[in-house]
Amino acid sequence: MQDINTIHHRFKLLFAFLIFTILKINGQDLHYSQFYNTPQNINPALTGLFNGDHRFTASMRDQWRFVPVPWFTFSGAYDRKLYVLKGEKHFLGAGAIFNHDRQGDGKLNLTSLSLNAAYHRLLTPNHIVSGGLVLGFASRGFDSQSFTWDHQWNGDAFIASLGSGEGFDNFERVSFLESGAGFNYRYQKSSRTFVDIGIGALHLIKPNTAFYGTAVSKLPSRITLSAVGQIKVADILDIQLSGLHHSQGVYNEIVVGGLGKIYLSQKRGKETQLHLGLGYRTAGSWIPTGAFQYNNIYVGFSYDIDKTGFNETVKISRGGPEVHVRYFIANVKPLKAAKVCPIY
């Protein structure tokens, strides 16, 4: 049987390697399987580009909780149209998005708050080109108190109140600026038949995210190529197809999927839709998806069925649930000219 001190020494060496990895290697950004439900995270040019005037969204993803090294992601966003420019051939979009991502026993986390702005130009009534910018503030850190150390072993027992013997106070958190830009092209035949094709780039400035003040660890830019298309095939049915390719450093992934949107009721004030579909992530996940929309309220749910090598190793086939909630507000537009009707 190995000496307990030898085991703790090896554990400390392993943890030192993991901490070095955290400090020097850039992890991937947060990502959602229903990426089309978090447009400001994909491309700032999509800010304000929707059927309505105000849009509120909340998103949540929870994965790897069974390992247990849970990875939890939350996003809250708001965007709107701004008709402050002269003429009817262009308008602005403005929005804000809050993201929080936490993973692992050390609670490695990333929190950011960003402002998005977009300019939308109508080339014709059916063709719209958009450009967008994002600027924000982010903070990245971890909790050293969540770990255990060889200094907390007194030779006979583990004592949590003993100090770690490590100097983490000066590098548990780092803050930096966020930046990005994007372009989008939309063809819109009607409110139910359209296609969006866009490209976005985040972390344009490539900020230094190293925890040590003298170290340099540039966060690589994340490039996204996205396409979402929808076509009305019958009075009660639309088909939506979507695809996303995003890359960041050595990280490279594609998500594709399709949905059938069934119109259960089209009666004004009681408009009801049921969405059913399936997606696939090239990292090795199938993604059954469902959604329900009543008037301007939308709730979407998906579950990643993970078939990666990791799950094969631990003999468990689990993934992660994902939920999106969205609410639209459409302003009543003033009439350009009003005719006074007599009252009888």
Secondary structure, 3 states (H helix, E strand, C coil): CCCHHHHHHHHHHHHHHHHHHHHHCCCCCCCCCCHHHCHHHHCHHHCCCCCCCEEEEEEEEEECCCCCCCEEEEEEEEEEEECCCCCCCEEEEEEEEEEEEEECCCCEEEEEEEEEEEEEEEEECCEEEEEEEEEEEEEEECCHHHCCCHHHECCCCECCCCCCCCCCCCCCEEEEEEEEEEEEEEEEEECCEEEEEEEEEECCCCCECCCCCCCCCECCCEEEEEEEEEEEEECCEEEEEEEEEEEECCEEEEEEEEEEEEEEECCCCCCEEEEEEEEEECCCEEEEEEEEEECCEEEEEEEEEECCHHHHHHCCCCCEEEEEEEEEECCCCCCCCCCCCCCC
